[in-house]
Amino acid sequence: MTQADPFYLSRTRVERVAGVHRRAFLEDGTVLEMGVHGPIKAHYGLDSQPNLPLPVDYLVAAAAG
């Protein structure tokens, strides 16, 4: 294996649902809903958006797991 050869390839698809709402499809069939919540919604005036985890919330959870 050379440095240019990937040791892992993620087969994931992300689609826009509406506004900042995104839906991610993982290779194993898992579907994740992402968006905004709490103070971030208030700061950017996105009160009409549904409360959904931020993409970074999933990263933090994966790192903690």
C-alpha positions in Angstrom: 0.0 0.0 0.0 1.3 3.5 -0.9 0.4 6.7 0.8 -2.0 7.5 -2.1 -4.0 4.3 -1.5 -7.0 4.8 0.8 -7.3 2.4 3.7 -11.1 3.2 4.1 -13.7 4.4 1.7 -17.0 5.7 3.0 -20.0 5.1 0.7 -22.4 7.7 2.0 -25.0 9.9 0.3 -26.3 13.1 1.7 -29.4 14.9 0.3 -31.0 18.2 1.0 -34.5 17.8 2.4 -35.5 21.5 2.9 -33.7 24.5 4.3 -30.8 23.3 6.5 -32.4 19.8 6.9 -30.2 17.1 5.4 -30.6 13.3 5.3 -27.6 11.0 5.1 -27.7 7.5 3.9 -24.9 5.2 5.2 -23.8 2.0 3.4 -25.3 -0.3 6.0 -28.8 1.2 5.5 -28.7 3.7 8.4 -30.5 7.0 7.8 -29.4 10.1 9.7 -31.4 13.3 9.9 -29.3 16.5 10.4 -30.1 20.1 10.8 -29.9 22.7 13.6 -31.2 23.0 17.2 -31.1 25.2 20.2 -29.1 28.4 20.4 -27.8 28.0 16.8 -31.4 28.1 15.5 -32.1 31.3 17.5 -28.8 33.0 16.5 -29.5 32.4 12.8 -33.2 33.1 12.9 -34.1 29.5 11.9 -37.0 29.0 14.3 -39.2 27.6 11.6 -36.7 24.7 11.1 -37.3 21.4 12.9 -35.0 20.6 15.9 -32.4 18.1 14.5 -28.9 17.2 15.5 -26.1 19.1 13.9 -23.7 17.1 11.7 -21.0 17.8 14.3 -23.2 16.2 17.0 -22.8 12.9 15.1 -19.0 13.4 14.9 -18.7 14.1 18.7 -20.9 11.0 19.5 -18.8 8.8 17.2 -15.5 10.0 18.8 -16.9 9.4 22.3 -18.2 6.0 21.4 
